[in-house]
Every structure is written in C-alpha cells, then in structure tokens.
C-alpha cells in the first residue's frame, strides 16, 4: 500500500500493531521510497527487533519534518526475535545520508536496556548529527552518562538548536545544559530524580534563564524551596511553571515555600519573583516543621510558615497574566497539617485582586479552603474571567460555586 502511494505526506501506525521483523523491514524500505513524506509516527506494543532503529533512521526520506517513535516494554515483550540473536553491526558513517535538512521535531519515547544501549545510543547520536534545523527534541531514557555526553558536541555542531527538551532521564541531563546554552524554551520531566536537584536547577537557570518559557516537574523530584525560588526569581520569560511535588520536609525543614530565601528563622529575606508573564502556575507546598517540638517552638514555626504563605500570595498577586492557578499541600501532608493553606480574605486572598485573566482556580489539595460567600462575591468582582473553581469541599461551598 505504501509503495502504491509514493506521494504520501503523512504516515501513522498505531499502538495495536505488532509487526514481525520481516514485515518491519518491508515497511522500512517502502517508507524510504516516499519522496514527499513529511510526518512519520510509529507506535508499537513492544520493542522492534534489535537493529531496526538503525535501519529506519538511516533510510528516512530527506523531506521528513517530524518523526515520532514510541514503544514500551510490557509483559511478554522481552522475548527475543531471531533478529536479536544475529551479530549486531552498526553501519559506518558512509552508509548514512549527509543530512535530513528539514527535520525539526524528533519524539523518541522508549526504554533502552543495557544491552541495547551499546549500539542504539550511537545510532541516535549519529542521526541527530544530521539534523541541522532541529527545534524540538524528546529523548529516551538513558542510564549511562556517556550516552548523554555524546549528545553535547552534537548539539553544539551542525547548527542544531533544540528549544524544547523533554527529559525522561535522570540528573545526567545536567551535562547537556552548557551545550544547549541560551536555546531551551521548554523543559519537561516526569523522571524520579533520586538526589536533591539544587545543582541541576542552578545549572538550568544559569544557562537557560533568558530563554525558558515552560518548566514542568511532574513526579517525585526532591525539588526544594531553594530550587523553586531559584527558578521563579531568575527565569523572567517563564509562562508556565508546574511543580506537583516538593521534597520531604525532613530534608530541609527551614527553607520551603516558593519565592522565599530564609537567611535566619527570625528574619526571612523575601525575594520578588521576576516571571511576571506567568500564565500557568501549579505549586505544592510542604510543611517546614520538625517533629516533637515543644509547644512554643511549634507555635513559632507555625507563625513563620504563615508569613511565608502570605508572601507567596503577594507574589502570586503580581502575576497579572495568570490564567490557571493550582495550590495545595504535597501528598501525605494533605490530611495532617495544622497549618491551613486557605483561600480566605483573612489569609491573604485580597493580595490577588489583580488576577483579571484568571480562569481556573484549583484548590483540590487544600484541606480547608475556607471559601465562603464573602470570598465568592470578592472573586466575582475582582476575577471577571473566572469560570471554574476545582476542589470545593463542602455542600455549602458547592452551592455557593453554583
């Protein structure tokens, strides 16, 4: 069918496909003959045979602009094809095309086993070397640091300037920051970073602070208050910031909430955020209290935390382009906090009166939002664009929202 449609411009194969190796080879050869193909999206239920990645990437038509390859390792997917038992030969550079001059977007989502990495990393790097106008790069998880290091000179050469980076790897991505200096606009990760990210965020803001427009941390990431502050006080072009998890309060019990640098517990230095163009902000707060405190110490820390929350509300109130706002406690603290992060006028809601573009307020992870009739009327007067409040807790609240 592909051979009969040589003018094909877009080809997509869904996840239900489970092609045998010989059929994959036939499809690869047919795709290479599509001289007008601009978009190729292939998704498999299990990984193709070893060496197929080399075959498909070296035989892509030069007209291609977007390529997306997805597969996941599922139950039963580790059985070997006959092709996997053959000696694995990586083609010499002479066997590859000189370049893919129009390829702008690369989306690779798959895991490489230790055995596969030995050859496939070189294949991917060789492919990236030939993409001079690359702007969007989604890269697979790599467990070996040398694989990441191979990427650096590639990004520095051939004019490759990826601006959108989707990291599924661990903290070895720090090594790519200098190579991508002044280029990255979007950074996204759902990786579980096993160590605190202060070094990573310091590197990220050092090289990308002037270009970053979107940052998303969507998994357990050991992101500290200091890291969040570093981002929000240096990335002036930021339009989207999502941090759905913060580090355990036992790691660093003093410095937590965004936008606040604590020099001494008695006299916190509150620093303004510079990302005044933020349109989407998702933040999970963490309790700073140590366990087994004396009553006086506990009261003092409660007051300190409330002061930081108030400052955070003040900073949010300066984000006049904000359209979506999510606030709450991190998991496990949702039901145990004595300190209440709420949205009452008494707690600082009034600081946010200039959020005229706010459409969605999500307070699902606030245990007691304390939104009453007075607050709802205030929102109606001051937030003319508001269409939805998520997380109203009581039947009374629901009636008020309606």
C-alpha positions in Angstrom: 0.0 0.0 0.0 2.8 2.4 0.9 4.6 1.7 -2.4 1.4 2.4 -4.3 1.2 5.9 -2.7 4.6 7.4 -3.3 3.1 10.9 -2.9 2.2 10.1 0.8 2.9 13.0 3.1 1.9 11.6 6.5 2.1 8.1 7.8 1.0 6.9 11.2 0.9 3.4 12.7 -1.0 2.9 15.9 0.0 1.0 19.1 -2.1 -2.1 18.2 0.4 -3.0 15.6 2.8 -5.9 16.3 4.7 -6.4 13.1 7.1 -9.3 12.6 10.7 -8.4 11.7 10.3 -9.3 8.0 7.3 -7.0 7.8 9.1 -4.2 9.6 11.9 -4.4 7.0 9.4 -4.3 4.2 7.7 -1.2 5.7 11.1 0.5 6.3 12.1 0.1 2.6 8.6 1.3 1.5 8.9 4.4 3.7 12.3 5.2 2.3 10.8 5.5 -1.1 8.2 8.1 -0.1 9.9 11.2 -1.5 7.2 13.6 -0.3 6.8 12.2 3.3 6.9 15.0 5.9 5.5 13.3 9.0 6.2 9.7 10.3 4.6 8.4 13.5 5.1 4.8 14.6 3.9 3.2 17.8 4.4 -0.4 18.8 3.1 -2.6 21.7 6.6 -4.0 22.2 10.1 -3.0 21.0 11.0 -3.9 17.4 13.9 -6.2 16.9 17.4 -5.1 17.7 19.0 -3.1 14.9 15.7 -1.9 13.5 16.2 1.6 14.8 19.4 1.8 12.8 17.6 0.6 9.7 14.7 3.0 9.9 16.7 6.1 10.8 19.3 5.8 8.1 16.6 5.2 5.4 14.3 8.1 6.1 13.3 10.3 3.1 15.1 13.6 3.1 11.7 15.5 3.1 10.8 14.4 6.6 10.0 17.2 9.1 8.6 15.3 12.1 9.4 11.8 13.4 7.8 10.1 16.4 8.8 6.6 17.5 7.1 5.1 20.6 7.2 1.7 22.2 7.0 0.3 25.8 8.3 -2.8 27.4 5.3 -4.8 28.6 4.6 -8.3 29.9 6.0 -10.8 27.4 7.8 -8.1 25.4 11.3 -9.4 26.4 11.2 -12.5 24.3 13.8 -12.4 21.6 13.2 -12.2 17.8 15.5 -14.3 15.7 17.0 -11.0 14.5 18.1 -10.3 18.1 20.4 -13.3 18.0 22.3 -12.1 15.0 25.6 -10.2 15.5 24.7 -6.5 15.8 26.6 -4.4 13.3 26.4 -0.6 13.3 26.7 0.9 9.9 29.6 3.1 9.1 29.1 6.8 8.7 29.5 6.5 5.0 26.3 4.4 4.9 24.2 7.3 6.2 22.7 10.3 4.3 24.6 13.5 4.6 21.7 15.2 6.4 18.0 15.5 7.0 17.7 19.2 6.1 14.0 19.7 7.0 13.7 17.6 10.2 12.6 19.9 13.0 10.9 17.6 15.6 12.1 14.3 17.0 10.0 12.4 19.5 11.5 9.2 20.9 9.7 7.5 23.8 11.2 4.1 24.6 13.5 2.5 27.1 16.8 1.1 26.1 18.1 -2.0 28.0 21.8 -2.1 28.9 22.5 -4.4 26.0 20.6 -2.2 23.6 22.3 1.0 24.7 25.6 -0.3 23.5 24.6 0.2 19.9 21.4 2.2 19.9 22.9 5.3 21.6 25.5 5.6 18.8 22.7 5.2 16.2 20.6 8.0 17.8 23.6 10.3 18.1 24.6 9.7 14.5 21.1 10.5 13.5 21.0 13.7 15.5 24.3 14.8 13.9 22.4 15.0 10.6 19.5 17.2 11.7 20.7 20.8 11.2 17.4 22.6 11.8 16.2 20.6 14.9 14.0 22.6 17.2 12.1 20.0 19.3 13.8 17.0 20.9 12.1 14.4 23.0 14.8 12.0 24.0 14.5 8.4 25.5 15.7 7.4 29.0 19.4 6.7 29.0 21.1 5.0 32.0 24.7 5.6 31.0 26.2 9.0 31.4 28.5 8.6 28.4 25.4 8.5 26.2 24.4 11.9 27.4 28.0 13.2 27.0 27.9 12.1 23.3 25.0 14.4 22.8 26.8 17.6 23.8 29.1 18.0 20.8 26.2 17.1 18.5 24.1 19.9 19.9 27.0 22.4 19.5 27.6 21.4 15.9 25.7 21.3 12.6 23.5 24.3 13.7 21.2 22.1 15.8 19.3 24.3 18.2 16.6 22.3 20.1 14.4 24.7 22.0 12.0 22.1 23.5 13.6 19.4 25.7 11.6 16.6 27.1 13.8 14.8 29.6 12.9 11.3 30.7 16.4 10.6 32.0 17.9 11.2 35.4 20.2 14.0 36.6 22.8 13.3 34.0 20.9 15.9 31.9 22.9 18.4 33.8 25.8 17.7 31.3 23.7 18.9 28.4 22.9 22.3 29.8 26.1 24.0 28.6 25.8 22.5 25.2 22.3 23.9 24.9 23.2 27.3 26.3 20.7 30.0 25.5 18.4 27.8 23.5 16.0 25.8 25.5 12.5 27.3 25.8 10.7 24.3 27.4 11.9 21.8 29.9 9.7 18.9 31.0 10.4 15.8 33.1 8.5 13.1 34.7 11.6 11.3 35.9 12.2 10.4 39.5 15.4 12.3 40.5 17.0 10.3 43.3 19.0 13.2 44.7 18.2 16.9 45.6 18.1 19.0 42.4 19.8 22.1 43.7 22.8 21.5 41.4 20.5 20.8 38.5 18.3 23.8 38.9 21.4 26.0 39.4 22.7 24.8 36.1 19.3 25.1 34.4 18.9 28.7 35.5 22.5 29.6 34.7 22.3 28.6 31.0 18.5 28.8 30.2 17.2 31.6 32.4 16.9 34.0 29.5 15.0 31.6 27.2 12.9 29.2 29.4 9.2 29.7 28.9 7.9 26.4 30.3 9.2 24.2 33.2 7.3 21.1 34.3 8.3 18.8 37.1 5.5 16.2 37.3 7.0 13.5 39.5 8.9 12.9 42.8 11.8 15.2 42.2 13.4 16.3 45.5 12.7 19.9 44.4 13.4 22.2 47.4 12.1 25.6 48.2 15.5 27.0 47.2 15.2 25.3 43.8 11.8 26.8 43.2 12.9 30.2 44.3 15.9 30.0 42.0 13.6 29.4 39.1 10.9 31.9 39.9 13.4 34.7 40.7 15.7 34.2 37.6 13.5 33.0 34.7 11.9 36.2 33.6 10.3 34.8 30.4 8.6 31.9 32.1 5.0 31.5 31.1 4.3 28.0 32.6 5.7 26.5 35.8 4.4 23.2 37.2 5.8 21.6 40.3 3.5 19.0 41.5 5.8 17.6 44.2 8.3 19.1 46.7 10.9 17.4 48.7 10.3 15.8 52.1 10.1 18.4 54.9 12.6 16.3 56.9 15.3 17.1 54.3 15.5 20.8 54.8 12.9 22.0 57.4 13.7 25.7 57.2 13.5 26.7 53.5 10.4 25.6 51.7 7.8 27.8 50.1 8.4 29.4 46.6 9.9 32.9 46.3 11.4 33.0 49.8 15.0 32.9 50.8 15.4 32.4 54.6 18.7 33.7 56.0 17.7 33.3 59.6 14.5 31.9 61.1 13.8 35.2 62.8 14.3 37.5 59.8 13.5 35.9 56.5 14.6 37.7 53.4 11.6 37.7 51.0 12.6 38.0 47.3 10.3 39.1 44.5 9.6 36.8 41.6 10.6 38.0 38.1 8.4 35.8 36.0 5.6 38.3 35.6 4.4 36.8 32.4 3.3 33.5 34.0 0.1 32.2 32.6 0.0 28.7 34.4 1.3 28.1 37.9 1.0 24.8 39.8 2.6 24.7 43.2 2.6 22.1 46.0 3.7 23.4 49.4 5.4 21.5 52.1 5.3 21.8 55.9 8.6 23.1 57.4 8.1 21.9 61.0 10.3 19.5 62.8 8.7 16.6 64.7 8.4 16.5 68.5 8.7 20.3 69.1 7.9 22.0 72.3 4.6 24.0 72.2 6.4 27.3 72.0 8.7 26.2 69.2 5.7 24.7 67.3 3.8 28.0 67.6 6.9 29.9 66.3 7.3 27.7 63.3 3.6 27.9 62.5 3.8 31.7 62.5 6.9 31.5 60.3 5.2 29.3 57.8 2.1 31.5 57.7 4.4 34.5 57.0 5.8 32.7 54.0 2.4 31.7 52.7 1.4 35.4 52.9 4.5 36.4 50.9 3.7 33.7 48.3 0.2 35.1 48.0 1.7 38.6 47.5 3.9 37.3 44.7 1.1 35.4 43.0 -0.9 38.7 43.1 1.7 40.3 40.9 1.2 37.7 38.1 -1.5 39.7 36.2 -1.4 37.4 33.2 -2.2 34.3 35.2 -4.9 32.1 33.7 -4.6 28.9 35.7 -3.6 28.6 39.4 -3.2 25.4 41.4 -2.2 25.5 45.1 -2.1 22.8 47.7 -0.1 20.6 50.1 2.1 17.8 48.8 0.9 14.2 49.3 0.7 12.8 52.9 0.6 16.2 54.4 -2.9 16.8 52.9 -4.7 15.4 56.0 -2.2 16.1 58.8 -1.4 19.8 58.6 -2.4 22.0 61.5 -1.3 24.9 59.4 -4.1 25.7 57.0 -3.3 26.9 53.5 -6.6 28.5 52.6 -8.2 31.0 50.2 -10.0 33.3 52.7 -9.7 37.0 52.6 -8.3 36.9 56.1 -5.4 34.7 54.9 -4.4 36.9 52.0 -6.8 36.3 49.1 -7.0 40.1 48.8 -3.4 40.2 47.5 -4.6 38.5 44.3 -7.2 41.2 43.2 -5.3 42.0 40.0 -5.6 38.5 38.5 -8.1 39.7 36.0 -7.3 36.9 33.5 -7.6 34.0 36.0 -10.0 31.4 34.5 -9.3 28.3 36.6 -8.5 28.0 40.3 -7.7 24.5 41.5 -7.6 24.1 45.3 -8.2 20.3 45.4 -5.3 19.7 47.6 -6.2 22.3 50.2 -7.9 20.6 53.1 -9.9 23.6 54.3 -10.1 26.3 51.6 -12.4 28.4 53.8 -14.2 30.0 50.8 -17.4 31.5 51.9 -20.0 33.8 50.4 -17.8 36.8 51.1 -14.9 35.3 49.2 -17.0 34.2 46.3 -18.5 37.7 45.9 -15.0 39.1 46.1 -13.9 36.7 43.3 -16.9 37.7 41.2 -15.9 41.4 41.5 -12.2 41.0 41.0 -11.8 38.0 38.7 -14.1 38.7 35.8 -12.6 35.8 33.7 -13.1 33.1 36.3 -15.1 30.1 35.0 -14.1 27.2 37.3 -13.1 26.6 40.9 -11.9 23.0 41.5 -11.8 21.4 44.9 -14.7 22.9 46.8 -15.0 20.8 49.9 -18.5 21.1 51.4 -22.0 21.0 50.1 -22.3 24.7 51.1 -19.3 25.5 49.1 -20.7 23.7 46.1 -24.0 25.6 46.4 -22.0 28.9 46.6 -20.0 28.0 43.5 -23.2 27.2 41.6 
